[in-house]
Amino acid sequence: MFADDARWQTTLRTAAYTARVFLAVGIALFLAFTFQLQSPMSAATTVLIVANPTVGAIVSKSVWRVIGTLLGAGISVAVMAAFVQSPVLYFAALSVFIGLSCMMATFLRLFRAYAAVLTGYTIVIVSSPAFANPDSIFLAAMGRLSAVTTGVVVSAFVFMLTTPRAPAKILATLHDAFRETVRHALSFHDAESSRASPAQAADVMDEQVTGLENTSSTPAFRGLPQPLYDSRGRLLARMTGLGPAIEYAAADDRDMQARVTHLRIGLSRLTGLIVTYHPYWLNLSLANGASCQVHRDVAETLRTILTLTEQDGWEENPKAVSDTIHVTLRKLDALERENPAPSVLASLDNTRDVLIQLDLALKDITTLRPARVPFKLNTYLEWPMAMRNGARGMFIALLAGMLWYIFHWSAGPMLMLYVVAASSLLSTTPSAAKTSPLMAVGTALAIPASFLCHVIGLPRIDGYPLLWLTLCVFLLPGVWLQLHPRYSIGAFGYAVFFTMMLSVTNPIVYDDLTLTNNWATMVVACILLVLVFRVILPADHRLDAARLVSSLTRSVQRLATSRHNKPVLWVAWEGLQLQKISRLIMRLSFLGETVDRTGYTDAAFAALSLGRLIVRLRWNAGRTTLAPQAHAALLDALASFKTLHEAPDLTAARLLQAAQSISSTPHPQSSCLPRERVVSCLEQAAYIVSSVPGFFHRYGPLQLSPDIRGAHAAVTEPVPHHHAVFG
């Protein structure tokens, strides 16, 4: 640690974060005792929940936490008033609201999800103490709101004063991501530009034609070099982390807030550029001397961009970079007029798209006030996952409530409090089923820590400073490990529920029987959490991945078959599909090695390329002048995507048939270039569809149960015919 500068800096950042959390816990708990709040430890628990290394995240989480607490307190009072004399109906209504909270926590992004989380378990926190005495429900709600507000205000105050704010650092990271994207593209175009001789072009052509005839997945044809895959994975992970960082920085800095929409759009464009380079894009056109010239010009442009962006302050005046891109675009236009063959147009159109998107992304991330009107990037709502989390929250809340009611469990409120809080928090994670054991293990480790604190620490305390120091000692593992990705969920559960199990009042009264009952209740609650999330309502990651694949296919279908006069905003459509692909990659990582994860990832990226081709075809159908027969064939080709999900081979055949029909239709000299562009797009679209039929088909390998024949076939293999009745 001391020899490695990177590890030492990470340790210093973790230590600074831990010190800020301990300071906020100490001040919040002191104020809670001073105000004589009913549950002073709730203020410390609030600090542990909202704590975040980023100031913007603290501010945003704090605001939404107060909003969620207000909503939860209001719902708790209303439900108690409606079902005060009917406990069973009360628990049923309570479970419905908790299920809805878990659903909303799954839908909402980042800090907004905390409003739903707090709404869920504030209902239980407020209502559980008043269950024996319903008349005290309003006072319980006010006490809970006071404790939360104290923790929120103290956390925001401490972190805003002690944390250095560096929105410029976020922008610098985004600019570095731009350079890494350019470098990633350069590695591809640089390799393709080496095939300049006719002999090399002929060899590549023979290799690709052989690959088109062979439906098996061969690394020589289908795959990219492993370093390019590694570079793509690192860049995508970096882009995923940059999204929340931009949101949090915008919550704390006014200048960032004014630019946040454009920065989001620029980040989405860069991510789209990264996923552009996949094996099927590599083979969209047959290599020849002209296409090699295209790659050579683009590679030279990308090298120039890297040289220009090495200079300090380049982001303040990106005109030189933009001019370099536009010079290359003019070269590509001249090359297009010299050689309008469809095989050359494929490379020209694809590389032109890359350069245009790169220029737009450059303007989005560098210009302080872009001239273009911003638009909203929609958020993908994964309904099956939200419904499952809602059902889990509702079921576990109802089960815990009935156990409390039937067995007259004196620690029933503690049982409900844990399962509802844990269910709400797990609903914000990418996979609640996978993280529930980690949360349960962290909580289970908090039980012996709570025992040691009560036996060794608290009896020897005669003042507040010792109490604060004792809490810091026991909270240290949980707070420190929260910044470690592997242990963050378990450490979070340990820290939060350790404070929840402590009976710290003023003065402290020890009741061994009550403490033992509470600890036993937490053990049962941990078992119940894992039982519901992993056994009773488990996740089916294969089914979730199959649904995402089907959603991508249907999006491509709707893009092709919607009205041609309806405008399509490409970056908005692409941003929505990138969210699906990000979740698909995560779901595939949970599956075994029998699933071709790389193949499905490349096929998903190819679906985005297919969307780009459809947008070009739609533009040509509405903007260019084609012969009536050719225009009708183009409309029929777009309509053929209706069968993409049921019979992708039929769609590919109709696309090729339309390409042949348009190519053979006579056109005047002025319309020859648009005709060849349309033919090029149709041939490329047919190639993508025929290359990965298992991805687009509704009965593809991923759509089948693992025990069905063909469920482990490659995504490049044709899908056998399925009878409508007998399968």
C-alpha positions in Angstrom: 0.0 0.0 0.0 2.8 2.4 0.8 4.8 1.5 -2.3 1.9 1.9 -4.7 0.9 5.5 -5.2 -2.5 4.6 -6.6 -3.4 2.4 -3.7 -2.1 5.0 -1.2 -4.3 7.7 -2.8 -7.3 5.3 -2.6 -6.5 4.6 1.1 -6.3 8.4 1.8 -9.7 9.0 0.1 -11.3 6.2 2.0 -9.9 7.5 5.3 -11.1 11.0 4.6 -14.6 9.7 3.7 -14.7 7.6 6.9 -13.6 10.6 9.0 -16.4 12.7 7.5 -19.0 10.1 8.3 -17.8 9.7 11.9 -17.9 13.5 12.4 -21.4 13.7 10.9 -22.6 10.7 13.1 -21.2 12.4 16.2 -22.8 15.7 15.6 -26.2 14.2 14.5 -26.3 12.0 17.6 -25.3 14.8 19.9 -28.1 17.0 18.5 -30.6 14.2 18.8 -29.8 13.8 22.5 -29.9 17.6 22.9 -33.4 17.8 21.3 -34.5 14.8 23.4 -35.8 12.9 20.3 -37.6 9.7 20.9 -35.2 7.6 18.8 -31.8 9.4 18.7 -30.0 6.6 16.9 -32.3 7.2 13.9 -30.3 10.4 13.2 -27.1 8.4 13.1 -28.7 5.8 10.8 -29.8 8.6 8.5 -26.2 9.8 8.2 -25.0 6.3 7.3 -27.7 6.0 4.6 -27.2 9.3 2.9 -23.4 9.4 3.2 -21.6 9.6 -0.1 -18.1 10.7 -1.2 -19.6 13.2 -3.7 -21.1 16.3 -2.3 -23.8 16.5 -5.0 -24.9 13.0 -4.1 -25.2 14.0 -0.4 -27.3 17.0 -1.2 -29.6 15.1 -3.7 -30.0 12.1 -1.5 -30.8 14.3 1.5 -33.5 16.2 -0.3 -35.1 13.1 -1.6 -34.8 11.4 1.7 -36.8 14.1 3.4 -39.4 13.9 0.6 -39.7 10.1 1.1 -39.9 10.5 4.8 -42.8 13.0 4.5 -44.6 10.7 2.1 -44.1 7.7 4.3 -45.2 9.5 7.4 -48.4 10.7 5.7 -49.2 7.2 4.4 -48.5 5.6 7.7 -50.9 8.0 9.5 -53.6 7.5 6.9 -53.4 3.7 6.9 -53.4 3.5 10.7 -56.5 5.7 10.8 -58.3 3.6 8.2 -57.6 0.2 9.7 -57.1 0.9 13.3 -59.5 -1.9 14.4 -58.5 -4.5 11.8 -54.9 -5.6 12.1 -55.1 -8.1 9.2 -56.4 -5.5 6.8 -53.9 -3.0 8.2 -51.0 -5.4 7.3 -52.5 -6.1 3.9 -52.8 -2.3 3.1 -49.3 -1.8 4.5 -47.8 -4.5 2.3 -49.5 -3.0 -0.8 -47.8 0.4 -0.2 -44.5 -1.2 0.5 -44.7 -3.2 -2.7 -45.4 0.0 -4.7 -42.5 1.7 -3.0 -40.2 -1.2 -4.1 -41.5 -0.9 -7.6 -40.8 2.8 -7.7 -37.3 2.3 -6.2 -36.6 0.0 -9.1 -37.8 2.4 -11.7 -36.2 5.6 -10.4 -32.6 6.4 -11.0 -29.8 7.3 -8.6 -30.7 9.6 -5.7 -34.4 9.8 -6.7 -34.8 6.1 -5.8 -34.2 7.1 -2.1 -37.5 8.8 -2.0 -39.3 5.5 -2.8 -37.0 3.6 -0.4 -37.7 6.0 2.5 -41.4 6.0 1.7 -41.4 2.3 2.1 -39.7 1.8 5.4 -40.7 5.1 7.0 -44.3 3.7 7.0 -43.1 0.8 9.2 -40.8 2.9 11.4 -43.6 5.3 12.1 -46.4 2.8 12.6 -44.6 0.0 14.5 -44.2 1.8 17.8 -47.8 3.0 17.6 -49.3 -0.4 16.9 -50.1 -0.9 20.6 -51.3 2.6 21.0 -52.7 4.0 17.7 -53.4 7.4 19.2 -49.6 8.1 19.3 -49.1 7.6 15.5 -48.9 11.4 14.8 -46.3 11.9 17.5 -44.3 9.0 16.2 -44.4 10.4 12.7 -43.2 13.8 14.0 -40.4 12.2 16.0 -39.3 10.2 13.0 -39.3 13.2 10.7 -37.3 15.2 13.3 -34.6 12.5 13.5 -34.3 12.2 9.8 -34.2 15.9 9.3 -31.4 16.2 11.9 -29.3 13.5 10.2 -29.9 15.0 6.7 -29.0 18.5 7.7 -25.9 17.5 9.6 -24.7 15.2 6.8 -25.1 17.9 4.2 -23.4 20.5 6.4 -20.4 18.3 7.3 -19.7 17.0 3.8 -20.2 20.4 2.1 -17.7 22.0 4.4 -15.1 19.2 4.4 -15.3 17.8 0.9 -13.5 19.5 -1.9 -15.8 20.2 -4.8 -14.3 19.5 -8.2 -16.8 19.7 -11.1 -13.8 20.5 -13.3 -12.5 17.0 -12.4 -15.7 15.4 -13.8 -15.3 17.4 -17.0 -11.6 16.4 -17.3 -12.6 12.7 -16.9 -15.3 13.2 -19.6 -12.7 14.7 -21.9 -10.3 11.8 -21.2 -13.2 9.5 -22.1 -13.5 11.3 -25.4 -9.8 10.7 -26.1 -10.1 7.1 -25.1 -13.0 6.7 -27.5 -11.0 8.2 -30.3 -8.1 5.9 -29.5 -10.4 2.9 -29.5 -11.7 3.8 -32.9 -8.2 4.4 -34.2 -7.1 0.8 -33.3 -9.9 -0.5 -35.5 -9.4 1.8 -38.5 -5.6 1.6 -38.3 -5.8 -2.2 -38.7 -8.2 -2.0 -41.6 -6.2 0.6 -43.5 -3.3 -1.9 -43.8 -5.1 -3.9 -46.5 -4.2 -1.7 -49.4 -3.0 -4.0 -52.1 -5.4 -5.8 -54.5 -4.0 -9.2 -53.4 -4.8 -8.4 -49.7 -8.2 -7.2 -50.7 -8.9 -10.4 -52.6 -7.8 -12.5 -49.7 -10.1 -10.6 -47.3 -12.9 -10.9 -49.8 -12.5 -14.7 -50.1 -12.4 -14.9 -46.3 -15.6 -12.9 -45.8 -17.5 -14.7 -48.5 -16.5 -18.0 -46.9 -17.7 -16.6 -43.6 -21.0 -15.6 -45.1 -21.6 -19.1 -46.3 -20.5 -20.7 -43.1 -23.1 -20.3 -40.3 -20.7 -21.4 -37.5 -19.0 -18.9 -35.3 -15.4 -18.8 -36.3 -13.0 -16.4 -34.5 -11.1 -15.6 -37.7 -14.2 -14.1 -39.3 -16.6 -13.2 -36.5 -14.4 -12.1 -33.7 -12.3 -8.9 -33.1 -8.8 -9.1 -31.6 -9.0 -9.6 -27.8 -7.3 -6.3 -27.0 -10.2 -4.5 -28.8 -12.7 -6.4 -26.7 -10.8 -5.5 -23.5 -10.6 -1.9 -24.5 -14.4 -1.9 -25.3 -15.2 -3.4 -21.9 -13.1 -0.9 -20.0 -14.6 2.0 -21.9 -18.1 0.9 -21.4 -17.5 0.4 -17.6 -16.0 3.9 -17.5 -19.0 5.4 -19.3 -21.4 3.7 -16.9 -19.6 5.3 -14.0 -19.5 8.7 -15.6 -23.3 8.9 -15.8 -24.0 9.2 -12.1 -20.9 11.4 -11.6 -22.3 13.9 -14.0 -25.7 13.8 -12.2 -24.2 14.3 -8.8 -21.9 17.1 -9.9 -24.8 18.9 -11.5 -26.7 18.8 -8.2 -23.9 20.7 -6.5 -22.6 23.1 -9.2 -24.8 25.6 -11.0 -22.7 25.7 -14.1 -22.8 21.9 -14.4 -26.5 22.0 -13.9 -26.9 24.3 -16.9 -24.8 21.9 -19.0 -26.0 18.6 -17.6 -28.4 17.8 -20.4 -25.8 18.3 -23.1 -23.2 16.4 -21.1 -25.6 13.4 -20.9 -26.3 13.5 -24.6 -22.5 13.7 -25.3 -21.9 10.8 -23.0 -24.6 8.8 -24.8 -23.0 9.6 -28.2 -19.6 8.5 -27.1 -21.1 5.2 -25.7 -22.8 4.7 -29.1 -19.5 5.2 -30.9 -17.8 2.6 -28.7 -20.4 -0.1 -29.4 -20.3 0.7 -33.1 -17.2 -1.4 -33.5 -18.2 -5.0 -33.4 -17.4 -8.0 -35.7 -20.5 -7.5 -37.9 -19.7 -3.9 -38.5 -16.2 -5.0 -39.5 -17.6 -7.1 -42.3 -20.5 -4.9 -43.5 -18.6 -4.3 -46.7 -16.1 -6.3 -48.7 -12.6 -4.9 -48.4 -11.1 -3.4 -51.5 -8.7 -0.7 -52.4 -11.2 2.1 -52.0 -12.5 1.0 -48.6 -9.0 0.8 -47.4 -8.5 4.4 -48.4 -11.5 5.3 -46.4 -10.1 3.6 -43.3 -6.7 5.2 -44.0 -8.2 8.7 -44.1 -10.2 8.2 -40.9 -7.2 6.7 -39.1 -5.1 9.8 -40.0 -7.9 12.0 -38.8 -8.1 10.2 -35.5 -4.4 10.5 -35.0 -4.6 14.3 -35.7 -7.4 14.6 -33.1 -5.3 12.7 -30.5 -2.4 15.1 -31.2 -4.6 18.2 -30.9 -6.2 17.0 -27.7 -2.9 16.4 -26.0 -2.4 20.2 -25.8 -3.5 21.9 -22.6 -6.8 23.8 -22.8 -8.0 22.1 -26.0 -11.4 21.7 -24.6 -11.8 25.5 -24.3 -11.4 25.9 -28.1 -12.3 22.7 -29.9 -12.6 24.3 -33.2 -9.4 22.8 -34.5 -10.6 19.3 -33.7 -14.0 20.0 -35.4 -12.3 21.5 -38.5 -10.2 18.3 -38.8 -13.3 16.2 -38.8 -15.1 18.3 -41.4 -12.0 18.2 -43.7 -12.2 14.4 -43.6 -15.9 14.5 -44.3 -15.3 16.5 -47.4 -12.7 13.9 -48.5 -15.2 11.2 -48.0 -17.8 13.1 -50.1 -15.3 13.4 -52.9 -14.4 9.7 -52.7 -18.1 8.9 -52.8 -18.5 10.7 -56.1 -15.4 9.0 -57.6 -16.5 5.5 -56.7 -20.2 5.1 -56.0 -20.1 1.3 -55.9 -22.3 -0.2 -53.1 -19.4 -2.0 -51.5 -17.5 1.3 -51.2 -20.6 3.2 -50.0 -21.0 0.8 -47.1 -17.6 1.9 -45.7 -18.2 5.5 -46.6 -21.6 5.8 -44.9 -20.5 4.0 -41.8 -17.4 6.0 -41.3 -19.3 9.2 -42.1 -21.7 8.4 -39.3 -18.8 7.8 -36.9 -17.2 11.2 -37.7 -20.5 13.1 -37.5 -21.4 11.6 -34.1 -17.8 12.3 -32.9 -18.2 15.9 -33.9 -21.6 16.3 -32.2 -20.2 14.6 -29.0 -17.3 17.0 -29.1 -19.6 20.0 -29.1 -21.8 18.6 -26.4 -19.0 18.0 -23.9 -16.9 21.1 -24.6 -19.2 24.0 -25.4 -20.5 25.9 -22.4 -23.7 26.9 -24.1 -24.4 24.7 -27.2 -26.6 26.3 -29.8 -28.7 23.2 -30.3 -31.9 22.9 -28.3 -31.4 20.1 -25.7 -33.8 17.2 -25.5 -34.6 14.6 -22.8 -33.1 11.2 -22.9 -35.8 8.7 -21.9 -35.2 6.2 -19.1 -35.8 2.5 -19.9 -38.3 1.1 -17.4 -37.8 -2.6 -16.9 -41.3 -3.6 -15.9 -40.7 -7.3 -15.2 -37.9 -6.6 -12.7 -40.0 -3.8 -11.0 -43.0 -6.1 -10.7 -40.9 -8.8 -9.2 -39.3 -6.5 -6.7 -42.7 -5.1 -5.8 -44.1 -8.6 -5.3 -41.1 -9.4 -3.1 -41.6 -6.3 -0.9 -45.3 -6.9 -0.6 -45.0 -10.6 0.2 -42.2 -10.2 2.8 -44.0 -7.3 4.5 -47.2 -9.3 4.7 -45.4 -12.4 5.9 -43.5 -10.5 8.6 -46.7 -8.7 9.7 -48.7 -11.9 10.0 -45.8 -13.5 12.0 -45.9 -10.6 14.3 -49.7 -10.7 14.7 -50.2 -14.5 15.0 -47.3 -15.2 17.4 -47.8 -12.0 19.4 -44.0 -11.4 18.9 -42.8 -8.7 21.2 -40.0 -8.0 18.7 -42.3 -8.0 15.8 -41.7 -4.3 15.0 -38.0 -5.0 14.7 -38.7 -7.9 12.3 -40.9 -5.8 10.0 -38.5 -2.9 10.2 -35.6 -4.9 8.9 -37.3 -6.9 6.1 -39.0 -3.8 4.8 -35.9 -1.6 5.0 -33.7 -4.3 3.4 -36.3 -5.0 0.7 -36.6 -1.3 -0.2 -32.8 -0.8 -0.3 -32.3 -4.0 -2.4 -34.8 -2.8 -5.0 -32.3 -0.1 -6.0 -29.6 -2.6 -6.9 -29.2 -4.2 -10.4 -30.0 -7.7 -9.0 -31.8 -7.8 -5.7 -31.7 -11.6 -5.6 -27.9 -11.7 -6.0 -27.2 -9.0 -3.4 -29.7 -10.2 -0.8 -27.3 -12.8 0.7 -24.6 -10.1 1.0 -27.1 -7.8 2.8 -28.1 -10.6 5.1 -24.5 -11.5 5.8 -23.6 -7.9 6.7 -26.6 -7.7 9.0 -25.7 -11.1 10.6 -22.2 -9.8 11.3 -23.7 -6.7 13.0 -25.4 -9.0 15.6 -22.2 -10.1 17.4 -20.8 -6.6 17.0 -23.9 -5.2 18.7 -23.5 -7.8 21.4 -19.9 -6.9 22.0 -20.8 -3.2 22.0 -23.5 -3.7 24.7 -21.3 -6.0 26.8 -17.9 -4.4 26.5 -18.4 -0.8 25.3 -21.6 0.7 26.6 -21.3 -0.3 30.3 -18.0 1.6 30.6 -19.3 4.8 29.1 -19.9 7.8 31.4 -20.1 10.6 28.8 -20.9 11.4 25.2 -17.3 11.6 23.9 -16.8 7.9 24.9 -20.1 6.9 23.4 -19.1 8.5 20.1 -15.7 6.9 20.1 -17.1 3.5 20.9 -19.6 3.8 18.0 -16.8 4.8 15.6 -14.7 1.8 16.6 -17.6 -0.6 15.9 -18.7 1.2 12.7 -15.2 1.4 11.2 -15.4 -1.9 9.2 -18.8 -1.1 7.7 -18.0 2.5 6.8 -14.5 1.7 5.4 -15.6 -1.2 3.2 -18.6 0.7 1.7 -16.2 2.1 -1.0 -15.0 -1.4 -1.9 -17.3 -2.7 -4.8 -17.1 -6.3 -3.7 -18.2 -5.7 -0.1 -20.2 -2.5 -0.4 -23.7 -4.0 0.0 -22.7 -6.2 3.0 -20.8 -3.3 4.6 -23.7 -1.0 4.1 -26.0 -3.5 5.8 -23.6 -4.0 8.7 -23.3 -0.2 9.4 -26.9 0.7 9.0 -28.5 -2.2 11.0 -25.8 -2.1 13.7 -27.0 1.3 14.7 -30.6 0.1 14.4 -29.9 -2.8 16.9 -28.3 -0.5 19.5 -30.5 0.5 22.4 -28.8 3.8 23.1 -31.0 6.2 25.1 -30.4 8.8 27.7 -30.0 7.4 30.3 -29.1 3.9 28.9 -31.2 1.1 30.4 -30.0 -2.5 29.9 -32.5 -5.3 29.4 -30.8 -8.5 28.5 -34.0 -10.3 27.6 -35.1 -7.6 25.2 -31.7 -7.3 23.6 -31.5 -11.1 23.1 -35.0 -11.1 21.6 -34.0 -8.4 19.2 -30.9 -10.2 18.1 -32.8 -13.5 17.6 -35.3 -11.5 15.6 -32.6 -10.1 13.3 -31.3 -13.7 12.6 -34.9 -14.7 11.6 -35.2 -11.6 9.5 -32.0 -12.3 7.6 -33.1 -15.9 6.9 -36.5 -14.6 5.8 -34.9 -12.0 3.5 -32.8 -14.6 1.7 -35.7 -17.1 1.6 -38.0 -14.7 -0.1 -35.5 -13.2 -2.6 -33.6 -16.4 -3.5 -36.1 -19.3 -3.0 -39.7 -18.2 -3.0 -39.4 -15.4 -5.6 -36.0 -16.0 -7.3 -34.7 -14.1 -10.3 -34.5 -15.8 -13.7 -31.5 -14.0 -15.3 -31.8 -16.0 -18.5 -35.5 -15.0 -18.8 -34.6 -11.4 -18.0 -31.9 -11.4 -20.7 -34.3 -13.0 -23.2 -36.8 -10.3 -22.5 -34.2 -7.6 -23.2 -33.2 -9.2 -26.4 -36.9 -9.3 -27.5 -37.3 -5.7 -26.5 -34.3 -4.7 -28.7 -35.8 -6.6 -31.6 -39.2 -5.0 -31.2 -37.6 -1.6 -31.1 -35.9 -2.2 -34.4 -39.2 -3.4 -35.8 -41.1 -0.3 -34.6 -38.3 1.9 -36.0 -38.6 0.4 -39.5 -42.4 0.1 -39.7 -43.5 3.4 -38.1 -44.7 6.2 -40.4 -42.0 7.5 -42.7 -43.0 11.1 -42.2 -42.5 10.7 -38.4 -39.2 12.2 -37.4 -36.7 10.0 -35.6 -34.2 11.4 -33.2 -31.4 9.0 -33.5 -29.5 9.7 -30.3 -32.7 9.4 -28.2 -33.5 6.0 -29.8 -29.9 4.9 -29.4 -29.7 6.0 -25.8 -32.7 4.0 -24.9 -31.3 0.9 -26.6 -27.9 1.4 -24.9 -29.7 1.2 -21.5 -31.2 -2.1 -22.5 -27.8 -3.4 -23.7 -26.2 -2.4 -20.5 -28.7 -4.4 -18.5 -28.4 -7.3 -21.0 -24.6 -7.4 -20.4 -25.2 -7.5 -16.7 -27.8 -10.3 -16.9 -25.5 -12.3 -19.2 -22.7 -12.0 -16.6 -24.9 -13.8 -14.1 -25.3 -16.8 -16.5 -23.0 -19.7 -16.9 -20.3 -20.3 -19.5 -22.8 -22.3 -21.7 -24.3 -19.0 -22.9 -22.2 -17.2 -25.6 -22.1 -13.9 -23.7 -19.6 -12.3 -26.1 -21.7 -13.4 -29.1 -24.9 -12.0 -27.7 -23.2 -8.7 -26.8 -21.8 -8.3 -30.3 -25.3 -9.2 -31.7 -26.9 -6.5 -29.5 -24.4 -4.0 -30.9 -25.2 -5.2 -34.4 -28.9 -4.4 -33.7 -27.9 -0.8 -33.1 -26.0 -0.8 -36.4 -29.2 -2.2 -38.0 -31.1 0.7 -36.5 -28.6 3.2 -38.1 -29.3 1.5 -41.5 -33.0 1.8 -41.0 -32.7 5.5 -40.2 -30.8 6.0 -43.5 -33.4 4.0 -45.4 -36.2 6.0 -43.9 -34.4 9.2 -44.8 -33.9 8.0 -48.4 -37.6 7.0 -48.6 -38.7 10.5 -47.6 -36.0 12.8 -49.0 -34.5 11.3 -52.2 -36.0 11.0 -55.6 -36.1 7.4 -56.7 -37.9 5.7 -59.6 -41.5 4.8 -58.6 -40.7 1.1 -58.8 -37.6 1.5 -56.7 -39.4 3.6 -54.1 -42.2 1.0 -53.8 -39.5 -1.7 -53.4 -37.8 0.4 -50.6 -41.2 0.7 -48.8 -41.7 -3.0 -49.1 -38.2 -3.6 -47.7 -39.0 -1.5 -44.6 -42.3 -3.3 -44.2 -40.5 -6.7 -44.3 -39.1 -6.0 -40.8 -42.6 -7.0 -39.5 -41.4 -10.6 -39.7 -38.0 -9.9 -38.0 -39.1 -11.4 -34.7 -40.8 -14.5 -36.2 -38.8 -15.2 -39.3 -35.5 -13.2 -39.6 -34.4 -15.3 -42.6 -37.5 -14.2 -44.5 -36.7 -10.5 -43.6 -33.1 -10.9 -44.9 -34.3 -12.6 -48.1 -36.8 -9.8 -48.8 -34.2 -7.1 -48.1 -31.9 -8.7 -50.7 -34.7 -9.1 -53.1 -35.5 -5.4 -52.7 -31.8 -4.5 -53.2 -31.7 -6.5 -56.5 -34.9 -4.9 -57.7 -33.7 -1.3 -57.0 -30.3 -2.0 -58.4 -31.8 -3.2 -61.7 -34.3 -0.4 -62.0 -33.1 2.3 -64.5 -32.5 5.8 -62.9 -31.4 9.1 -64.3 -27.8 10.1 -63.8 -28.7 12.5 -60.9 -30.4 9.7 -59.0 -27.8 7.0 -59.4 -25.9 7.9 -56.2 -29.0 7.8 -54.0 -30.0 4.5 -55.6 -26.6 2.9 -54.8 -26.8 4.2 -51.2 -30.2 2.5 -50.7 -28.8 -0.7 -52.2 -25.8 -0.5 -49.9 -28.0 -0.1 -46.8 -30.3 -2.9 -47.8 -27.4 -5.3 -48.4 -25.8 -4.4 -45.1 -29.1 -4.8 -43.2 -29.7 -8.2 -44.8 -26.2 -9.2 -43.8 -26.7 -8.3 -40.2 -30.0 -10.1 -39.9 -28.7 -13.2 -41.6 -25.5 -13.2 -39.5 -27.3 -13.4 -36.1 -30.7 -15.1 -36.7 -30.7 -16.5 -33.1 -30.7 -13.1 -31.7 -33.7 -11.7 -33.6 -35.8 -14.9 -33.6 -38.5 -15.2 -30.9 -37.4 -18.8 -30.5 -33.7 -18.1 -30.4 -31.4 -20.1 -28.1 -31.7 -17.6 -25.2 -35.5 -17.6 -25.4 -35.6 -21.4 -24.7 -35.5 -23.1 -21.4 -32.0 -24.5 -20.6 -33.2 -28.1 -20.8 -34.7 -27.7 -24.3 -32.7 -28.9 -27.3 -31.1 -25.9 -29.1 -31.0 -23.7 -26.0 -27.2 -23.6 -26.0 -26.8 -23.1 -29.8 -24.7 -20.2 -31.1 -26.4 -17.0 -31.9 -25.1 -17.3 -35.4 -26.9 -20.6 -36.1 -30.2 -20.6 -37.9 -33.2 -21.3 -35.7 -35.2 -24.4 -36.6 -38.9 -24.1 -37.4 -41.2 -24.3 -34.4 -44.8 -25.6 -34.8 -47.4 -23.2 -33.4 -48.9 -26.0 -31.3 -46.3 -28.7 -30.7 -43.3 -26.4 -30.4 
